[in-house]
Amino acid sequence: MGFSIALIVFSLLLMLLVLMHKGKGGGLSDMFGGGMQSSVGGSSVAERNLDRITVVVGLLWVACIVVVGLLIKLEG
């Protein structure tokens, strides 16, 4: 039960983090005007930290999926 709740929380958090990223161009963001901006410099510290947090939450999300899958398999 606890891992199912954690999976829901990590899913919502991951969705929020992905939506917070800036469009890099060449994808759907170009269709909606996201490609109009030009980034002269590299990525800022905030963007790099957001990338790191997104990767960590994504790995925790995958780990929760594996644990929930194992728990379901062992119960059945």
N, CA, C and O atoms as CSV, one atom per row, in Angstrom:
chain,resi,resn,atom,element,x,y,z
A,1,MET,N,N,0.822,-1.195,0.000
A,1,MET,CA,C,0.000,0.000,0.000
A,1,MET,C,C,0.873,1.268,0.000
A,1,MET,O,O,0.586,2.234,-0.708
A,2,GLY,N,N,1.941,1.241,0.808
A,2,GLY,CA,C,2.808,2.411,0.899
A,2,GLY,C,C,3.527,2.721,-0.397
A,2,GLY,O,O,3.706,3.884,-0.760
A,3,PHE,N,N,3.946,1.651,-1.105
A,3,PHE,CA,C,4.643,1.873,-2.370
A,3,PHE,C,C,3.686,2.362,-3.448
A,3,PHE,O,O,4.097,3.084,-4.356
A,4,SER,N,N,2.423,1.981,-3.362
A,4,SER,CA,C,1.437,2.476,-4.331
A,4,SER,C,C,1.220,3.974,-4.150
A,4,SER,O,O,1.102,4.712,-5.127
A,5,ILE,N,N,1.169,4.414,-2.907
A,5,ILE,CA,C,1.008,5.850,-2.641
A,5,ILE,C,C,2.255,6.596,-3.088
A,5,ILE,O,O,2.159,7.671,-3.680
A,6,ALA,N,N,3.439,6.023,-2.806
A,6,ALA,CA,C,4.689,6.647,-3.247
A,6,ALA,C,C,4.737,6.735,-4.770
A,6,ALA,O,O,5.222,7.724,-5.320
A,7,LEU,N,N,4.237,5.708,-5.450
A,7,LEU,CA,C,4.217,5.713,-6.914
A,7,LEU,C,C,3.331,6.835,-7.443
A,7,LEU,O,O,3.685,7.507,-8.412
A,8,ILE,N,N,2.196,7.035,-6.817
A,8,ILE,CA,C,1.293,8.119,-7.236
A,8,ILE,C,C,1.957,9.474,-7.006
A,8,ILE,O,O,1.898,10.352,-7.867
A,9,VAL,N,N,2.588,9.645,-5.846
A,9,VAL,CA,C,3.245,10.919,-5.526
A,9,VAL,C,C,4.390,11.178,-6.499
A,9,VAL,O,O,4.516,12.284,-7.024
A,10,PHE,N,N,5.233,10.162,-6.748
A,10,PHE,CA,C,6.348,10.334,-7.681
A,10,PHE,C,C,5.854,10.588,-9.101
A,10,PHE,O,O,6.482,11.340,-9.847
A,11,SER,N,N,4.736,9.968,-9.484
A,11,SER,CA,C,4.178,10.200,-10.825
A,11,SER,C,C,3.750,11.646,-10.990
A,11,SER,O,O,4.056,12.274,-12.004
A,12,LEU,N,N,3.043,12.179,-10.002
A,12,LEU,CA,C,2.596,13.573,-10.078
A,12,LEU,C,C,3.780,14.533,-10.041
A,12,LEU,O,O,3.802,15.527,-10.766
A,13,LEU,N,N,4.766,14.234,-9.193
A,13,LEU,CA,C,5.945,15.081,-9.103
A,13,LEU,C,C,6.747,15.060,-10.404
A,13,LEU,O,O,7.235,16.094,-10.859
A,14,LEU,N,N,6.879,13.879,-10.993
A,14,LEU,CA,C,7.611,13.763,-12.257
A,14,LEU,C,C,6.898,14.524,-13.375
A,14,LEU,O,O,7.542,15.180,-14.194
A,15,MET,N,N,5.588,14.435,-13.405
A,15,MET,CA,C,4.822,15.163,-14.415
A,15,MET,C,C,5.030,16.674,-14.252
A,15,MET,O,O,5.216,17.389,-15.237
A,16,LEU,N,N,4.998,17.148,-13.019
A,16,LEU,CA,C,5.201,18.568,-12.766
A,16,LEU,C,C,6.610,19.007,-13.164
A,16,LEU,O,O,6.787,20.064,-13.770
A,17,LEU,N,N,7.607,18.197,-12.824
A,17,LEU,CA,C,8.989,18.547,-13.160
A,17,LEU,C,C,9.218,18.577,-14.663
A,17,LEU,O,O,9.911,19.462,-15.165
A,18,VAL,N,N,8.645,17.624,-15.386
A,18,VAL,CA,C,8.810,17.598,-16.844
A,18,VAL,C,C,8.153,18.820,-17.478
A,18,VAL,O,O,8.686,19.399,-18.424
A,19,LEU,N,N,7.000,19.204,-16.954
A,19,LEU,CA,C,6.318,20.378,-17.516
A,19,LEU,C,C,7.045,21.686,-17.198
A,19,LEU,O,O,6.845,22.687,-17.887
A,20,MET,N,N,7.878,21.685,-16.172
A,20,MET,CA,C,8.624,22.895,-15.820
A,20,MET,C,C,9.821,23.139,-16.737
A,20,MET,O,O,10.351,24.249,-16.761
A,21,HIS,N,N,10.257,22.137,-17.486
A,21,HIS,CA,C,11.409,22.292,-18.371
A,21,HIS,C,C,11.080,23.214,-19.535
A,21,HIS,O,O,9.947,23.266,-20.012
A,22,LYS,N,N,12.099,23.936,-19.976
A,22,LYS,CA,C,11.938,24.767,-21.168
A,22,LYS,C,C,12.040,23.891,-22.395
A,22,LYS,O,O,12.761,22.893,-22.400
A,23,GLY,N,N,11.314,24.266,-23.441
A,23,GLY,CA,C,11.401,23.538,-24.696
A,23,GLY,C,C,12.749,23.764,-25.349
A,23,GLY,O,O,13.231,24.896,-25.395
A,24,LYS,N,N,13.364,22.712,-25.852
A,24,LYS,CA,C,14.681,22.822,-26.486
A,24,LYS,C,C,14.567,23.050,-27.991
A,24,LYS,O,O,15.573,23.297,-28.655
A,25,GLY,N,N,13.370,22.971,-28.527
A,25,GLY,CA,C,13.184,23.175,-29.947
A,25,GLY,C,C,13.146,21.857,-30.703
A,25,GLY,O,O,13.678,20.846,-30.242
A,26,GLY,N,N,12.523,21.878,-31.847
A,26,GLY,CA,C,12.462,20.696,-32.683
A,26,GLY,C,C,11.360,19.730,-32.303
A,26,GLY,O,O,11.253,18.660,-32.901
A,27,GLY,N,N,10.547,20.073,-31.334
A,27,GLY,CA,C,9.484,19.170,-30.911
A,27,GLY,C,C,8.148,19.874,-30.935
A,27,GLY,O,O,7.930,20.799,-31.719
A,28,LEU,N,N,7.270,19.436,-30.085
A,28,LEU,CA,C,5.948,20.037,-30.020
A,28,LEU,C,C,5.990,21.473,-29.514
A,28,LEU,O,O,5.084,22.257,-29.795
A,29,SER,N,N,7.040,21.823,-28.767
A,29,SER,CA,C,7.121,23.190,-28.256
A,29,SER,C,C,7.242,24.203,-29.395
A,29,SER,O,O,6.816,25.347,-29.242
A,30,ASP,N,N,7.811,23.805,-30.526
A,30,ASP,CA,C,7.901,24.706,-31.683
A,30,ASP,C,C,6.527,25.031,-32.252
A,30,ASP,O,O,6.299,26.140,-32.736
A,31,MET,N,N,5.624,24.081,-32.196
A,31,MET,CA,C,4.292,24.301,-32.747
A,31,MET,C,C,3.533,25.371,-31.976
A,31,MET,O,O,2.683,26.062,-32.536
A,32,PHE,N,N,3.838,25.505,-30.701
A,32,PHE,CA,C,3.110,26.440,-29.852
A,32,PHE,C,C,3.916,27.686,-29.520
A,32,PHE,O,O,3.590,28.393,-28.567
A,33,GLY,N,N,4.956,27.965,-30.283
A,33,GLY,CA,C,5.726,29.185,-30.094
A,33,GLY,C,C,6.904,29.046,-29.161
A,33,GLY,O,O,7.558,30.045,-28.861
A,34,GLY,N,N,7.201,27.865,-28.693
A,34,GLY,CA,C,8.317,27.676,-27.781
A,34,GLY,C,C,9.662,27.790,-28.465
A,34,GLY,O,O,10.668,28.037,-27.800
A,35,GLY,N,N,9.705,27.618,-29.769
A,35,GLY,CA,C,10.970,27.677,-30.488
A,35,GLY,C,C,11.385,29.075,-30.869
A,35,GLY,O,O,12.437,29.253,-31.482
A,36,MET,N,N,10.590,30.077,-30.527
A,36,MET,CA,C,10.896,31.448,-30.884
A,36,MET,C,C,12.053,32.012,-30.075
A,36,MET,O,O,12.718,32.951,-30.513
A,37,GLN,N,N,12.300,31.448,-28.899
A,37,GLN,CA,C,13.336,31.965,-28.033
A,37,GLN,C,C,14.684,31.402,-28.458
A,37,GLN,O,O,14.790,30.251,-28.883
A,38,SER,N,N,15.705,32.231,-28.335
A,38,SER,CA,C,17.050,31.741,-28.634
A,38,SER,C,C,17.878,31.824,-27.363
A,38,SER,O,O,17.921,32.860,-26.699
A,39,SER,N,N,18.519,30.740,-27.041
A,39,SER,CA,C,19.359,30.749,-25.843
A,39,SER,C,C,20.804,30.989,-26.275
A,39,SER,O,O,21.425,30.140,-26.914
A,40,VAL,N,N,21.324,32.153,-25.915
A,40,VAL,CA,C,22.676,32.513,-26.308
A,40,VAL,C,C,23.689,31.763,-25.453
A,40,VAL,O,O,24.655,31.206,-25.973
A,41,GLY,N,N,23.468,31.750,-24.144
A,41,GLY,CA,C,24.390,31.077,-23.242
A,41,GLY,C,C,23.980,29.629,-23.054
A,41,GLY,O,O,23.037,29.135,-23.672
A,42,GLY,N,N,24.722,28.968,-22.178
A,42,GLY,CA,C,24.392,27.591,-21.851
A,42,GLY,C,C,23.209,27.553,-20.893
A,42,GLY,O,O,22.537,28.558,-20.661
A,43,SER,N,N,22.980,26.391,-20.357
A,43,SER,CA,C,21.879,26.273,-19.423
A,43,SER,C,C,22.282,26.864,-18.080
A,43,SER,O,O,23.438,26.781,-17.666
A,44,SER,N,N,21.317,27.454,-17.418
A,44,SER,CA,C,21.603,28.101,-16.146
A,44,SER,C,C,21.695,27.061,-15.036
A,44,SER,O,O,21.407,25.881,-15.239
A,45,VAL,N,N,22.097,27.520,-13.877
A,45,VAL,CA,C,22.228,26.631,-12.726
A,45,VAL,C,C,20.867,26.062,-12.350
A,45,VAL,O,O,20.757,24.891,-11.988
A,46,ALA,N,N,19.835,26.889,-12.435
A,46,ALA,CA,C,18.494,26.423,-12.091
A,46,ALA,C,C,18.038,25.310,-13.037
A,46,ALA,O,O,17.415,24.343,-12.601
A,47,GLU,N,N,18.344,25.444,-14.322
A,47,GLU,CA,C,17.963,24.415,-15.295
A,47,GLU,C,C,18.721,23.120,-15.054
A,47,GLU,O,O,18.150,22.035,-15.165
A,48,ARG,N,N,20.009,23.225,-14.724
A,48,ARG,CA,C,20.794,22.020,-14.440
A,48,ARG,C,C,20.288,21.327,-13.185
A,48,ARG,O,O,20.196,20.100,-13.139
A,49,ASN,N,N,19.958,22.118,-12.163
A,49,ASN,CA,C,19.404,21.523,-10.944
A,49,ASN,C,C,18.052,20.872,-11.211
A,49,ASN,O,O,17.754,19.810,-10.665
A,50,LEU,N,N,17.238,21.501,-12.046
A,50,LEU,CA,C,15.947,20.923,-12.409
A,50,LEU,C,C,16.143,19.610,-13.157
A,50,LEU,O,O,15.393,18.656,-12.952
A,51,ASP,N,N,17.151,19.561,-14.023
A,51,ASP,CA,C,17.473,18.318,-14.734
A,51,ASP,C,C,17.873,17.217,-13.755
A,51,ASP,O,O,17.418,16.079,-13.866
A,52,ARG,N,N,18.725,17.570,-12.799
A,52,ARG,CA,C,19.176,16.575,-11.820
A,52,ARG,C,C,18.020,16.064,-10.970
A,52,ARG,O,O,17.892,14.862,-10.740
A,53,ILE,N,N,17.188,16.975,-10.509
A,53,ILE,CA,C,16.039,16.574,-9.682
A,53,ILE,C,C,15.101,15.685,-10.487
A,53,ILE,O,O,14.571,14.707,-9.961
A,54,THR,N,N,14.891,16.017,-11.757
A,54,THR,CA,C,14.019,15.215,-12.612
A,54,THR,C,C,14.567,13.810,-12.789
A,54,THR,O,O,13.808,12.841,-12.753
A,55,VAL,N,N,15.881,13.685,-12.979
A,55,VAL,CA,C,16.490,12.360,-13.140
A,55,VAL,C,C,16.345,11.542,-11.862
A,55,VAL,O,O,16.021,10.356,-11.924
A,56,VAL,N,N,16.581,12.158,-10.705
A,56,VAL,CA,C,16.474,11.445,-9.428
A,56,VAL,C,C,15.041,10.987,-9.189
A,56,VAL,O,O,14.814,9.842,-8.798
A,57,VAL,N,N,14.077,11.867,-9.419
A,57,VAL,CA,C,12.669,11.498,-9.231
A,57,VAL,C,C,12.273,10.416,-10.232
A,57,VAL,O,O,11.500,9.519,-9.894
A,58,GLY,N,N,12.784,10.487,-11.444
A,58,GLY,CA,C,12.500,9.455,-12.443
A,58,GLY,C,C,13.038,8.094,-12.023
A,58,GLY,O,O,12.372,7.076,-12.207
A,59,LEU,N,N,14.246,8.076,-11.456
A,59,LEU,CA,C,14.814,6.814,-10.982
A,59,LEU,C,C,14.027,6.257,-9.795
A,59,LEU,O,O,13.814,5.048,-9.701
A,60,LEU,N,N,13.596,7.134,-8.894
A,60,LEU,CA,C,12.762,6.688,-7.773
A,60,LEU,C,C,11.421,6.148,-8.264
A,60,LEU,O,O,10.886,5.190,-7.706
A,61,TRP,N,N,10.885,6.772,-9.315
A,61,TRP,CA,C,9.622,6.332,-9.908
A,61,TRP,C,C,9.759,4.922,-10.489
A,61,TRP,O,O,8.896,4.066,-10.291
A,62,VAL,N,N,10.860,4.701,-11.206
A,62,VAL,CA,C,11.115,3.377,-11.785
A,62,VAL,C,C,11.306,2.345,-10.678
A,62,VAL,O,O,10.804,1.226,-10.783
A,63,ALA,N,N,12.027,2.711,-9.616
A,63,ALA,CA,C,12.234,1.790,-8.502
A,63,ALA,C,C,10.903,1.422,-7.839
A,63,ALA,O,O,10.690,0.266,-7.473
A,64,CYS,N,N,10.018,2.394,-7.685
A,64,CYS,CA,C,8.695,2.118,-7.101
A,64,CYS,C,C,7.890,1.176,-7.993
A,64,CYS,O,O,7.193,0.293,-7.493
A,65,ILE,N,N,7.984,1.359,-9.307
A,65,ILE,CA,C,7.265,0.469,-10.225
A,65,ILE,C,C,7.773,-0.960,-10.085
A,65,ILE,O,O,6.984,-1.905,-10.070
A,66,VAL,N,N,9.093,-1.120,-9.983
A,66,VAL,CA,C,9.676,-2.461,-9.831
A,66,VAL,C,C,9.216,-3.092,-8.523
A,66,VAL,O,O,8.830,-4.261,-8.505
A,67,VAL,N,N,9.253,-2.331,-7.423
A,67,VAL,CA,C,8.846,-2.863,-6.122
A,67,VAL,C,C,7.367,-3.233,-6.118
A,67,VAL,O,O,6.995,-4.295,-5.618
A,68,VAL,N,N,6.526,-2.370,-6.669
A,68,VAL,CA,C,5.084,-2.679,-6.715
A,68,VAL,C,C,4.849,-3.932,-7.577
A,68,VAL,O,O,4.026,-4.779,-7.230
A,69,GLY,N,N,5.561,-4.043,-8.683
A,69,GLY,CA,C,5.430,-5.232,-9.527
A,69,GLY,C,C,5.846,-6.493,-8.818
A,69,GLY,O,O,5.186,-7.525,-8.941
A,70,LEU,N,N,6.948,-6.424,-8.066
A,70,LEU,CA,C,7.396,-7.597,-7.305
A,70,LEU,C,C,6.401,-7.955,-6.200
A,70,LEU,O,O,6.131,-9.132,-5.962
A,71,LEU,N,N,5.865,-6.952,-5.536
A,71,LEU,CA,C,4.890,-7.211,-4.469
A,71,LEU,C,C,3.623,-7.871,-5.034
A,71,LEU,O,O,3.070,-8.788,-4.426
A,72,ILE,N,N,3.180,-7.402,-6.182
A,72,ILE,CA,C,1.996,-8.002,-6.810
A,72,ILE,C,C,2.276,-9.444,-7.224
A,72,ILE,O,O,1.426,-10.322,-7.074
A,73,LYS,N,N,3.482,-9.675,-7.750
A,73,LYS,CA,C,3.842,-11.029,-8.183
A,73,LYS,C,C,3.942,-11.988,-6.996
A,73,LYS,O,O,3.510,-13.137,-7.091
A,74,LEU,N,N,4.506,-11.527,-5.886
A,74,LEU,CA,C,4.667,-12.370,-4.716
A,74,LEU,C,C,3.343,-12.641,-3.991
A,74,LEU,O,O,3.177,-13.692,-3.373
A,75,GLU,N,N,2.407,-11.698,-4.068
A,75,GLU,CA,C,1.105,-11.888,-3.423
A,75,GLU,C,C,0.231,-12.851,-4.224
A,75,GLU,O,O,-0.579,-13.582,-3.655
A,76,GLY,N,N,0.397,-12.848,-5.537
A,76,GLY,CA,C,-0.470,-13.648,-6.388
A,76,GLY,C,C,-0.029,-15.014,-6.605
A,76,GLY,O,O,-0.695,-15.772,-7.310
